[in-house]
Amino acid sequence: MYEDRGVPAFSFIILVREHYRNRPEERQRLERLLKHSAEIHRVPVYLLMCKRNNIPLSHVSLLPCETHPVVFEEYLSAGHYLNSVMKMVQSPYGCVLWSDMIPEIHLDSQLTGWLLSHTPLCAVPILTDSSAHILPSLSAPVSYTDRQLRTAAFLPGQDGAKTLYPTDYAGIYDMQQLNGINGFDTTFEEGYWQLCDLGFTTWLRGRTIRSCNGATCRYSGSTAIEDQSPSSHSRRFHAKHFGYTIDSSGLPVVGRGQKKHLPHSVYEEYRYHPISISTTGRH
């Protein structure tokens, strides 16, 4: 469909983590990923990194595919990276993953049909560790405890099920929809609260983030850990989405007449999840 117009349906958007320093093991992982993208998928590749990652552009330019290295002066956040590239990507879908992941995704008409049928802002793949064990990759708001949002992590189950946000940013993004909500709010730090903000913004705009069991991303190294602890970013999140003021201890103030819980409709969106793994983060 898109190829008929001279535009590939998919592009890979590869994020290089802040701590990457082009050590031999890191370099081998990145080379495997780039080779995999070039030889198997043959779609445009956007490689997002900062100068401290020390990745030689001469090596990237030798890849047998359309490669776009984007180098930032310093590392800011994954949200900054994706906001910067979303208007550069001409493909309607951007497959976002980290340089320490290996995609097991068939970029074919079946996947395109699934995306057109479910119309998610982001399709979240199954995530596995380096030993191919399936990780909790879905999330849902479960409580508003101690005046702080709590979410639970779930193993993937029903294909197309709604999830609050894409774990570790990995997923197949509808670039037009992402641009339509103005991307990520980069006033939040990278990680849990930036992703929660994306999830609530997506929900408030009437859009969805869904699981896609036909796509898998495997970590080739250690897996990401989420930090849900209170911080200035958690306080900003509650003020932005629930309109709470902040007390001297940094927690949202729940005044008379204000709800002490999330809107019931939020829970209804995600109540299908069958098995709760954790309410404190993913390990």
Secondary structure per residue as TSV (DSSP state, phi and psi in degrees):
chain	resnum	aa	ss	phi	psi
A	1	M	-	360.0	-60.5
A	2	Y	-	-73.7	-35.8
A	3	E	G	-60.8	-29.2
A	4	D	G	-63.4	-24.7
A	5	R	G	-95.9	8.8
A	6	G	T	81.2	10.2
A	7	V	-	-119.1	121.9
A	8	P	-	-64.8	144.1
A	9	A	S	-67.1	-28.4
A	10	F	E	-128.6	150.0
A	11	S	E	-133.5	149.0
A	12	F	E	-91.3	134.8
A	13	I	E	-119.0	106.6
A	14	I	E	-103.9	121.1
A	15	L	E	-96.9	131.7
A	16	V	-	-97.4	125.5
A	17	R	-	-65.8	155.6
A	18	E	T	-58.6	-37.3
A	19	H	T	-83.5	-2.2
A	20	Y	-	-64.6	131.3
A	21	R	-	-131.6	20.2
A	22	N	-	61.5	34.3
A	23	R	-	-69.9	159.8
A	24	P	H	-51.5	-46.5
A	25	E	H	-67.0	-41.3
A	26	E	H	-64.0	-42.4
A	27	R	H	-63.6	-39.6
A	28	Q	H	-63.7	-41.2
A	29	R	H	-63.0	-45.7
A	30	L	H	-64.9	-40.7
A	31	E	H	-62.6	-40.7
A	32	R	H	-62.1	-42.8
A	33	L	H	-65.3	-45.4
A	34	L	H	-65.4	-39.8
A	35	K	H	-64.9	-41.7
A	36	H	H	-59.5	-46.4
A	37	S	I	-63.8	-39.7
A	38	A	I	-74.5	-44.4
A	39	E	I	-86.6	-33.7
A	40	I	I	-92.3	-47.3
A	41	H	I	-94.5	-35.0
A	42	R	-	50.4	52.8
A	43	V	-	-121.6	163.1
A	44	P	-	-57.8	142.2
A	45	V	E	-123.0	126.2
A	46	Y	E	-107.9	117.3
A	47	L	E	-107.0	111.3
A	48	L	E	-104.2	122.5
A	49	M	E	-150.7	171.2
A	50	C	E	-115.8	166.7
A	51	K	G	-60.1	-34.3
A	52	R	G	-68.1	-13.6
A	53	N	G	-70.0	-19.0
A	54	N	-	58.4	41.2
A	55	I	-	-93.9	120.0
A	56	P	-	-70.2	121.9
A	57	L	H	-67.7	-23.7
A	58	S	H	-62.4	-33.4
A	59	H	H	-72.5	-40.4
A	60	V	H	-64.0	-36.8
A	61	S	T	-68.3	-14.0
A	62	L	T	-84.9	-6.0
A	63	L	S	-66.6	141.4
A	64	P	S	-82.2	48.3
A	65	C	S	-155.3	172.2
A	66	E	-	-75.2	107.3
A	67	T	E	-117.7	133.5
A	68	H	E	-122.2	91.5
A	69	P	E	-73.7	130.2
A	70	V	E	-119.8	114.4
A	71	V	E	-109.6	124.4
A	72	F	E	-100.4	151.7
A	73	E	S	-61.8	-39.9
A	74	E	S	-146.5	163.1
A	75	Y	-	-80.8	131.5
A	76	L	-	-112.7	-70.0
A	77	S	-	-167.6	163.2
A	78	A	H	-61.1	-35.3
A	79	G	H	-61.8	-42.1
A	80	H	H	-59.7	-46.8
A	81	Y	H	-56.4	-50.4
A	82	L	H	-69.1	-37.4
A	83	N	H	-62.4	-37.4
A	84	S	H	-68.9	-31.7
A	85	V	H	-98.7	-15.0
A	86	M	T	-65.1	-26.2
A	87	K	T	-89.3	-11.1
A	88	M	T	-82.1	-32.6
A	89	V	-	-72.3	122.2
A	90	Q	-	-86.4	-23.2
A	91	S	S	-68.0	146.8
A	92	P	S	-67.7	-23.8
A	93	Y	E	-124.3	134.6
A	94	G	E	-115.2	120.6
A	95	C	E	-87.7	105.2
A	96	V	E	-95.9	128.1
A	97	L	E	-153.8	167.8
A	98	W	E	-93.9	163.1
A	99	S	T	-68.4	-11.7
A	100	D	T	-103.2	24.2
A	101	M	E	-118.9	154.7
A	102	I	E	-121.3	119.7
A	103	P	E	-80.3	139.3
A	104	E	E	-121.6	74.6
A	105	I	E	-131.1	131.5
A	106	H	-	-95.5	106.4
A	107	L	-	-83.9	78.2
A	108	D	S	-130.5	-174.7
A	109	S	H	-66.0	-28.2
A	110	Q	H	-65.8	-43.3
A	111	L	H	-66.7	-41.5
A	112	T	H	-60.2	-42.2
A	113	G	H	-61.9	-40.1
A	114	W	H	-62.0	-44.4
A	115	L	H	-65.8	-40.1
A	116	L	H	-68.7	-29.5
A	117	S	H	-76.9	-43.6
A	118	H	H	-90.7	-21.4
A	119	T	-	46.5	48.1
A	120	P	-	-79.3	153.6
A	121	L	S	-66.2	-35.4
A	122	C	E	-145.6	135.0
A	123	A	E	-101.3	120.2
A	124	V	E	-92.7	121.5
A	125	P	E	-77.8	166.4
A	126	I	E	-68.6	133.6
A	127	L	E	-107.6	136.3
A	128	T	E	-130.0	156.9
A	129	D	-	-83.2	-175.7
A	130	S	T	-65.7	-15.9
A	131	S	T	-99.4	11.7
A	132	A	-	71.4	18.9
A	133	H	-	-80.6	132.7
A	134	I	B	-71.3	134.6
A	135	L	-	-104.8	154.8
A	136	P	-	-62.4	119.0
A	137	S	-	-123.4	-2.7
A	138	L	E	-109.1	154.7
A	139	S	E	-143.0	154.2
A	140	A	E	-151.7	145.0
A	141	P	E	-70.8	130.1
A	142	V	E	-119.9	-21.7
A	143	S	E	-163.9	168.1
A	144	Y	E	-127.0	78.5
A	145	T	E	-96.2	136.5
A	146	D	T	52.6	38.5
A	147	R	T	60.2	29.9
A	148	Q	E	-136.8	138.2
A	149	L	E	-62.9	133.6
A	150	R	E	-119.6	136.9
A	151	T	E	-121.7	158.6
A	152	A	E	-117.1	150.1
A	153	A	E	-102.4	143.4
A	154	F	E	-134.1	150.0
A	155	L	-	-73.7	148.2
A	156	P	-	-63.5	141.3
A	157	G	-	-133.8	-97.8
A	158	Q	S	-65.9	129.1
A	159	D	T	-66.8	134.7
A	160	G	T	84.6	5.6
A	161	A	-	-67.4	147.9
A	162	K	B	-75.3	142.6
A	163	T	-	-137.0	153.3
A	164	L	S	-68.3	-40.2
A	165	Y	S	-155.9	163.1
A	166	P	-	-80.3	118.2
A	167	T	G	-60.2	130.2
A	168	D	G	56.5	26.0
A	169	Y	G	70.4	-4.5
A	170	A	-	-73.2	134.0
A	171	G	E	166.5	174.4
A	172	I	E	-103.9	106.7
A	173	Y	E	-93.7	137.7
A	174	D	E	-79.1	107.2
A	175	M	H	-65.4	-32.6
A	176	Q	H	-68.4	-41.9
A	177	Q	H	-66.3	-41.7
A	178	L	H	-61.5	-42.5
A	179	N	H	-66.6	-32.0
A	180	G	H	-66.0	-25.9
A	181	I	T	-101.6	13.8
A	182	N	T	65.7	27.4
A	183	G	S	67.4	-148.8
A	184	F	-	-87.0	148.4
A	185	D	-	-82.8	105.0
A	186	T	T	-83.2	4.4
A	187	T	T	-77.4	-12.2
A	188	F	S	-91.5	146.0
A	189	E	-	-71.8	159.8
A	190	E	T	-60.3	141.3
A	191	G	T	117.2	-145.5
A	192	Y	H	-54.3	-50.6
A	193	W	H	-73.7	-31.5
A	194	Q	H	-67.5	-38.1
A	195	L	H	-71.1	-41.1
A	196	C	H	-60.0	-40.4
A	197	D	H	-62.0	-42.9
A	198	L	H	-59.5	-44.0
A	199	G	H	-62.5	-45.4
A	200	F	H	-70.8	-36.8
A	201	T	H	-63.4	-42.5
A	202	T	H	-60.0	-46.0
A	203	W	H	-63.6	-43.6
A	204	L	H	-66.6	-27.0
A	205	R	T	-86.5	3.9
A	206	G	T	76.8	20.4
A	207	R	-	-107.9	174.3
A	208	T	-	-133.8	156.7
A	209	I	E	-121.1	127.2
A	210	R	E	-131.9	154.3
A	211	S	E	-77.9	143.0
A	212	C	E	-127.2	100.7
A	213	N	E	-74.6	-6.8
A	214	G	E	-87.0	1.4
A	215	A	E	-128.9	141.6
A	216	T	E	-135.5	141.6
A	217	C	E	-125.0	129.2
A	218	R	E	-110.7	129.2
A	219	Y	E	-71.5	132.4
A	220	S	S	-93.5	-9.1
A	221	G	S	-129.1	-144.1
A	222	S	-	-73.9	155.9
A	223	T	-	-91.9	160.4
A	224	A	-	-76.6	151.9
A	225	I	-	-121.0	132.1
A	226	E	-	-92.8	143.6
A	227	D	-	-115.3	110.0
A	228	Q	-	-99.6	10.3
A	229	S	-	-68.0	152.0
A	230	P	-	-61.4	143.9
A	231	S	-	-159.9	-179.1
A	232	S	H	-61.1	-29.3
A	233	H	H	-74.5	-36.8
A	234	S	H	-66.4	-36.9
A	235	R	H	-66.1	-41.4
A	236	R	H	-64.6	-37.8
A	237	F	H	-60.6	-47.6
A	238	H	H	-67.3	-37.4
A	239	A	H	-65.7	-39.2
A	240	K	H	-69.6	-45.8
A	241	H	H	-95.1	-23.5
A	242	F	H	-117.7	-4.1
A	243	G	-	72.0	21.0
A	244	Y	-	-81.9	145.3
A	245	T	E	-83.2	168.7
A	246	I	E	-114.6	133.2
A	247	D	-	-85.8	-179.8
A	248	S	T	-64.4	-23.5
A	249	S	T	-86.2	-3.4
A	250	G	S	91.1	9.7
A	251	L	-	-103.1	152.5
A	252	P	E	-63.5	138.6
A	253	V	E	-89.9	124.5
A	254	V	-	-101.1	102.2
A	255	G	-	-85.2	176.3
A	256	R	T	-63.0	131.9
A	257	G	T	89.2	-10.3
A	258	Q	-	-89.7	146.4
A	259	K	-	-74.7	141.4
A	260	K	S	-98.6	15.8
A	261	H	S	-146.1	167.7
A	262	L	-	-71.9	155.5
A	263	P	-	-55.8	138.8
A	264	H	H	-57.1	-32.1
A	265	S	H	-63.9	-27.0
A	266	V	H	-65.6	-46.3
A	267	Y	H	-62.8	-38.5
A	268	E	H	-60.6	-33.9
A	269	E	H	-62.5	-31.6
A	270	Y	H	-122.2	11.3
A	271	R	T	-74.6	-8.0
A	272	Y	T	-69.4	-19.2
A	273	H	-	-58.4	127.9
A	274	P	-	-83.7	-34.2
A	275	I	-	-132.5	119.3
A	276	S	E	-86.5	130.7
A	277	I	E	-98.2	-42.1
A	278	S	E	-159.8	148.4
A	279	T	S	-115.0	10.3
A	280	T	S	-122.5	-0.9
A	281	G	-	133.8	179.2
A	282	R	-	-110.9	143.5
A	283	H	-	-125.9	360.0
